[in-house]
Amino acid sequence: MGTICPSCKSTIPVEDINVATDLALCRACGKTFHLSEIVDGPLPTGADLASPPRGVWYERRPNGFCVGATTRSPLALFLIPFTCAWSGISMFGIYGMQFISGRLSLMASLFGLPFLVGTVFLIAGCLMTLAGKTVITRDADRLLIFNGVGWLGLTRNYSWSDFRSAREDFTTSSSGYTANRRGRTTIALEGKRKITFGSMWTSDRRYFVLNALRSELGTGSFSQWASSATPLIR
């Protein structure tokens, strides 16, 4: 037995319901809902914030906290060879041949710009799957979300007071048919605005960070949490 979607009234099968993260996905209309909004009764949680999974760390600080996770992934085994082949062939064929011949072609260079931009994104993806991380830091009312490798990356700056809840979000894109929908799972912080992050995390890393954020927002209760927990990095 499934749950009824409040939007299109289709049945949501049990395999599309994640009780742990309070999330239900209706594949018929592509929308997600808080399970607690469409069923009665409290939802259980089971995150042990004192024992982060591998690749995750959580530290409580006097004026806030720091929680983050690595974006390392086996996807690197595919992405790196693909980037070397695709970018190597396209860049050499478009720009390398111009340098070898000693003649610059404006049309060929302009034609190669999309391939150059794609190469930059592919290299960034390789680095993130090899040694990247996403870190959320709160210092009083300042909230920083960093994505990058080591100290090199992009930091987004927000006000902590702008947010009231955290949930798992599933965004979809479609080529015209519902059956062809593809999407990615992220964490969404919502309140005066909505921001998403964590799309490159594995499910266990994303689940832990989500529960840590809910704890800091005061919207969840968790088992085996000790206030004296020390940061743990694996």
C-alpha positions in Angstrom: 0.0 0.0 0.0 1.3 3.5 -0.9 0.5 7.1 0.0 -1.7 9.4 -2.0 0.0 12.4 -3.7 -1.7 15.6 -2.5 -1.0 17.2 -5.9 -2.1 14.8 -8.6 -3.8 12.2 -6.3 -1.7 9.3 -7.7 -0.5 6.6 -5.4 3.1 6.9 -4.2 4.6 3.4 -3.8 6.4 2.5 -0.7 9.8 2.4 -2.5 9.5 6.1 -3.2 8.9 7.0 0.4 11.9 7.7 2.7 10.7 7.8 6.2 14.1 8.6 7.6 14.4 11.8 5.7 10.6 12.7 5.8 10.4 12.7 2.0 8.0 11.2 -0.5 8.4 11.4 -4.3 5.5 11.2 -6.7 6.9 10.1 -10.0 3.6 10.8 -11.8 3.9 14.6 -11.4 7.6 14.8 -10.4 6.9 16.6 -7.1 8.3 15.9 -3.6 6.5 16.3 -0.3 7.3 16.1 3.4 5.8 12.8 4.5 4.8 14.4 7.8 2.5 16.8 5.8 0.5 14.0 4.2 0.3 11.3 6.9 -0.6 11.5 10.6 1.8 10.9 13.4 5.5 11.6 14.2 8.3 10.3 11.9 11.2 8.4 13.4 14.8 9.5 13.0 17.9 7.5 13.5 21.0 9.6 13.0 23.8 9.3 15.6 25.5 12.7 15.3 28.3 11.4 17.5 29.3 8.9 14.9 29.6 10.4 11.4 29.9 8.0 8.5 33.1 7.7 6.5 34.0 11.0 4.8 31.8 13.2 7.0 32.7 15.5 9.9 30.6 17.5 12.4 31.8 20.0 15.0 29.8 22.2 17.3 31.3 25.6 18.0 30.6 28.4 20.6 28.9 30.5 18.0 27.7 27.8 15.6 28.8 24.7 14.0 30.7 23.2 11.0 29.5 20.2 9.1 30.8 18.8 5.8 31.4 15.8 3.7 33.8 14.8 1.0 32.5 14.5 -2.6 34.9 11.7 -3.4 33.2 9.1 -5.6 33.9 6.0 -7.7 32.5 8.1 -10.6 36.1 9.4 -11.0 37.0 6.0 -12.5 34.8 6.8 -15.4 34.9 10.6 -15.5 38.7 11.0 -15.7 39.3 8.7 -18.7 36.3 10.2 -20.4 37.6 13.7 -19.8 41.0 12.8 -21.1 39.6 11.3 -24.3 36.9 13.8 -25.0 38.8 16.9 -24.1 42.1 15.7 -25.5 40.7 15.0 -28.9 38.5 18.1 -29.1 41.1 20.5 -27.8 43.9 19.1 -29.9 41.8 18.9 -33.0 40.5 22.5 -32.7 43.4 24.4 -31.0 46.4 22.1 -31.2 46.3 21.9 -35.0 46.3 25.7 -35.2 49.4 26.0 -33.1 51.1 23.3 -35.1 50.3 24.9 -38.4 51.1 28.4 -37.1 47.9 29.7 -38.5 45.1 31.0 -36.2 41.5 30.5 -37.5 39.0 32.8 -35.8 36.0 30.7 -36.9 37.6 27.5 -35.7 38.5 29.1 -32.4 35.0 30.4 -31.9 33.6 27.0 -32.8 35.8 25.4 -30.1 34.6 27.7 -27.3 31.8 25.3 -26.1 34.3 22.4 -26.1 36.7 24.6 -24.0 34.0 25.5 -21.5 32.9 21.8 -21.4 36.5 20.8 -20.7 36.7 23.2 -17.8 33.6 21.8 -16.2 34.8 18.2 -16.8 38.1 18.9 -15.1 36.3 20.6 -12.2 34.1 17.5 -11.9 37.2 15.2 -11.9 38.8 17.2 -9.1 35.5 17.1 -7.1 35.2 13.3 -7.4 38.8 12.9 -6.5 39.3 15.3 -3.6 36.4 17.7 -3.3 34.3 18.6 -0.4 31.2 20.6 0.6 31.3 22.4 4.0 28.6 24.2 5.8 29.8 26.6 8.5 27.7 28.8 10.8 29.3 31.6 12.8 26.6 33.5 14.7 24.2 34.6 12.0 26.6 34.1 9.2 26.2 30.9 7.1 28.9 29.8 4.6 28.6 27.0 2.1 31.9 26.0 0.5 32.4 23.8 -2.5 35.8 23.0 -3.8 39.1 21.2 -3.3 41.3 22.2 -0.4 41.1 25.9 0.0 40.3 26.5 -3.7 36.6 26.7 -4.5 33.4 28.7 -4.3 31.9 30.0 -1.1 28.3 31.2 -0.8 27.4 33.6 2.0 23.9 33.7 3.7 22.2 34.7 6.9 21.4 31.7 9.2 18.3 33.5 10.4 16.8 33.3 6.9 16.3 29.5 7.3 13.7 27.6 9.3 13.8 24.0 8.0 16.0 21.5 6.2 14.8 18.7 4.0 15.9 16.3 1.2 14.9 17.7 -2.2 14.6 15.9 -5.6 14.7 18.1 -8.7 13.9 16.7 -12.1 14.4 17.6 -15.7 12.4 16.1 -18.5 12.9 15.7 -22.2 9.1 15.8 -22.8 7.9 12.5 -21.2 7.4 11.7 -17.5 9.1 8.4 -18.0 12.3 10.2 -19.2 12.6 12.4 -16.1 16.0 12.6 -14.6 17.0 14.3 -11.5 19.3 14.8 -8.6 18.9 14.6 -4.8 20.1 17.5 -2.7 19.6 19.1 0.7 17.3 22.1 0.7 17.4 24.8 3.4 14.2 26.8 3.4 12.8 29.9 5.0 12.9 33.4 3.6 14.7 31.8 0.7 15.6 28.4 -0.5 19.1 27.1 -1.3 20.2 23.6 -2.2 23.5 21.7 -2.0 25.0 18.3 -1.6 24.1 16.8 -5.0 27.5 15.0 -5.2 27.2 13.3 -1.8 26.4 9.7 -1.3 23.1 9.0 0.4 24.6 8.2 3.8 26.6 11.4 3.8 23.7 13.5 2.7 21.4 11.8 5.4 23.9 12.6 8.2 24.4 16.2 7.2 20.6 16.7 6.8 20.0 15.4 10.3 22.8 17.6 11.7 21.2 20.7 10.1 17.8 19.7 11.5 19.4 19.4 14.9 20.9 22.8 14.7 17.6 24.3 13.4 15.8 22.7 16.3 13.5 20.7 14.0 14.5 17.2 14.8 15.4 14.8 17.7 18.2 12.3 17.4 19.4 9.2 19.2 22.6 8.8 21.1 23.7 12.5 20.7 26.1 13.8 23.3 26.7 17.5 23.5 30.3 16.9 24.2 30.9 15.2 20.8 34.2 16.0 19.2 34.8 16.5 15.5 35.5 13.3 13.6 37.0 13.1 10.1 37.5 9.9 8.2 
